[in-house]
């Protein structure tokens, strides 16, 4: 489960950075994979699925959420 968490976390970060850079005119994923539209679509699907996995499993894997001293 830790491996899935790490992979999904990395993909979510890549997606977030890509969104941030898109706001200033750079789409890094498209720059790297623009010649392969099928691969580009697959990357975007994996990033979206990773976000769903992170949302669904966040409370279980987050140290701060599991901490007894976490403020609510």
NORQUIBEL-V901475 format. One record per residue. N is the residue number from 1. RES is the residue in one small letter. SS is DSSP state (helix for helix, strand for strand, loop for the rest). D_FIRST is the distance of its C-alpha to the first C-alpha in whole Angstrom. Layout:
n=[N	N]
res=[RES	RES]
ss=[SS	SS]
d_first=[D_FIRST	D_FIRST]
This chain:
n=[1	2	3	4	5	6	7	8	9	10	11	12	13	14	15	16	17	18	19	20	21	22	23	24	25	26	27	28	29	30	31	32	33	34	35	36	37	38	39	40	41	42	43	44	45	46	47	48	49	50	51	52	53	54	55	56	57	58	59	60	61	62	63	64	65	66	67	68	69	70	71	72]
res=[x	x	x	x	x	x	x	x	x	x	x	x	x	x	x	x	x	x	x	x	x	x	x	x	x	x	x	x	x	x	x	x	x	x	x	x	x	x	x	x	x	x	x	x	x	x	x	x	x	x	x	x	x	x	x	x	x	x	x	x	x	x	x	x	x	x	x	x	x	x	x	x]
ss=[loop	helix	helix	helix	helix	helix	helix	helix	helix	helix	helix	helix	helix	helix	helix	helix	helix	helix	helix	helix	helix	helix	loop	loop	loop	loop	loop	helix	helix	helix	helix	helix	helix	loop	loop	loop	helix	helix	helix	helix	helix	helix	helix	helix	helix	helix	helix	helix	helix	helix	helix	helix	helix	helix	helix	helix	helix	helix	helix	helix	helix	loop	helix	helix	helix	helix	loop	loop	loop	loop	loop	loop]
d_first=[0	4	5	5	6	9	10	11	12	14	16	16	18	20	21	22	24	26	27	29	30	31	33	35	36	33	30	29	26	30	32	29	29	32	33	31	30	28	25	26	25	22	21	22	20	17	18	18	16	13	15	15	11	12	15	13	10	12	14	11	10	13	15	18	18	17	20	23	25	23	26	26]
